[in-house]
Amino acid sequence: MNYYEIIQKLESLSSPEDVEGMVRFGINPKKTYAVRIPELRKIAKKTGKNHELAAKLWEAGYRETRILACMIDDPKQVTSSQMDKWAAEFDYWEICDQCCMKLFSKTPHAYEKVFQWSQNEEEFIKRSAFALIAVLAVHDKKAADEKFEQFFPLIVREATDNRNYVKKGVNWALRHIGKRNIKLNEKSILVAVEIQKIQSKSAKWIASPALRELQSEKVKEKLLKKV
């Protein structure tokens, strides 16, 4: 599918009645066709990987064109500066998370961006750092434990950021590292205990559910089966 065929398809699938529901989930209603993710996956499958088309779709600026851009871009061709440019334009959580899951985590720059973006004061850029940690913890199966242990100081440092999407991202990252294997589970629990002691509402908000999940029988049993 080329650019114009994609736009025509999005227009035909457009569902204005779904826009109101998206607003309730914090999705920007100004530029959206209100097309659901499964439909976007079908379009991406027909289109295939295409770096140039992805750039054009991103510049169109619609929710759906930007999610499609993340789905069809070639991670090997994505530059560090492109990642910075796209991340700077994140204006709500969905596009941030979709981009990290579908594209950024697969690029050669993913780990370095965690360190860079975790220091950025823009809410959704900082969230991107922790979304990347969470996604890498699940999908980078061959990475050594040390690759994730290096993120613990960042998690502790940013646990006092009380902004909704940052603290949710920090919690997400900590929980996913802790569900990677038994060793990281034990270390993540210690980090959560450390965070819980910080005199900060956001730190306690992050630590309590993380401890509850990481210490649960369900998680322990699953990790022991991996062993």
N, C-alpha and C positions, 0 to 999 in steps of 0.2 A: 504494500500500500504506500502511495506517496502522500505528501503533505496534504494536498487538497482532498484526496479520498478520505484521509483520516478525519479532517474537519467535517466533511459531509457526513461521515458515519457518526461522529459525536453529536452533530446537530440532529440527526435522525433518532438517536438514543436519548436525547435530552429529556430530562424529567423535572420540570419546574416545581412540581409539587413536593419533590424531595429536598429542595433547597432549604426549606424551613427546618427540616430535620437535621440537616447538616449544620445549620447555625447553632443548634442546641449542643452539638458536639465540638463547637469551637472552630468550625471550618468557615473560612472567609466566603461569604455568599456573593461577592461582587463579580467575580469572574469564574463562574462554574457552569458546566452543562448539567451538573448533578447526575453524572453517569457513574454507576457503581464499579468497584474494583474488578470483579470477575469479568465484566464486559471489556474493561481496559486490558486485561490479560489476553483476551481473545484477539484484540486489535494488535497488541504487541507481538503475539505469536505469528500473526499473518505478515507483520511488517519485517520482523527479523532485526538483527543488530545493524545499526546505522548511525554512526557518529555525527555525520553532517545533519541528518534529519532530526536527530535528538536535539542538536543546538537550535534548529529552527523551531521545533516544538516548544522548547523551553522559552524562547523569546516571545512566543505567542502569549504567554503569561496566564493562561487559564489553568485551573486546578488539574483538569484532565490532560491537557497537553504537557504539563510539567511532570505529572506522574508517568505518562507514557515516555517522556524523554528519559527518565530514570530507568525505565524498563528496557528501552531499546539501545541505549548508549553502550559503546564498547568500553569496558573498564580499562583495557590496556591503552586506550587512546586518551583517556581522561587525564588532564594535567592537574598539577597542584593549584595553579591559578584558576582553572575552571571550577574546581571544588570550592575555592574561596569565594568566587563570584556568585555561584549558585547559593551557597550557604548564607551569604549576606542578604539574599533576597527571600529567605524563608520568612513567612509572616504568620504561620500557624503550625501546629504540631504535626498534622498529617503529612504535609509535604516534606517536612524535616525527616520524619521517621521512614516514609516511603523511599526517600532518596538514600538514606543511610542503609536501609535494608536491600534495596534493589540494585544500587550502584556503588556508592562510596565505599562500602565494606569490602568490595571486590577489587578495588584499585590498589596499586602498589603503595599509595600514600596514606592508607587508612590509619596505621598506627601513629604516624607522625602527626596527623591531623587531630588525634585525640589530645595530645599534649598542647598543640597550638590552640585549638578551639576551647579547651577547658579553661583557658585564661582570658577568653574574650567575654566582655560584659554584655553583649547582645544576648537576650534570653534564648533565642532559638539556635544561635550558633553554639552557645555553651551546651544546650541540650543535645546538639548534634554529637558532641564529644562523647557523651555518656550513652547515647543511642548506639553509636559505633561500638563502644565497649560491649554493650549487651548483645549486639548482633554478632560481633566477632567471637564472643564467648560461646555462642551456639554453633556457629558455622565454620570457624577456623579450627577444624578438628586436629590438625597436625601441630598447632602451635604449642610450644612448651609452656609449662605453668608460669615460668618467670615472665613471660610476655604479659600475663594478666596481673601478676603480683606487682608489677611496676605501676599499675593503675591505682593501687590502694591509697597512696598518698594524695592523689587527685580527688578520690572519692571522699576522703576525710576532709580535705581542704574545702571542697565545695558543698559539704553537707550543711553549711550554715546559710546557703543561698535560699531564701524563703520564697522565691518565685515559683509558682505552681509547676511550670513545665520543666524547670531545672531540677527541683527536688524530686519530681517523678522520674526524671531521667537518671539521677544519681541512684535512687532506689532500684530502678530497673537494672542498672549496670551491676550493682553489688549483688543482687539476687541471682543474676545470670552467671556471674563468675562463680558464685557459691554452689551452683548446680552443675558445674562442669565436671568435677570429680571430688573424691573424698578429701584429698589434701587441700584443695582450694575451698571446699566447703568449710573445713575447720578454720582456715585462715580468714575466710569471709566472716565467719561468726565472731572471731576476735575483733575484726575491724568494726563490725556492727556494734559490739559491746563498747568499743572505744568511742564510736560516734554517739551512742546513747548517753554517754557521760558528759557530752558537750552541752553547755547551757544555751540551748537554742531550740526553738519550737520545730524548725525544719529538720534539725538533726534527729530529734526524738521521733518525728514523723517518719523519717527515713529508716531509722534503726528498728523500731518496734515490729513492723510487718516483715522486715527482712529477717529478723531473728525468728519470728514465728514460723516463717516458711522454711528457712534453712535448717532449723532444728526439728522440723516435723518428721514423723515416722515415714510419711510418704516419700519425702525427698531422700531420707537416709536409706530406705529400702532400694530405691531406684539407683542410687549411687553405688551401693554394695553389689547390686547385680552387675554393674559395669566392671567391677573388680573381678 
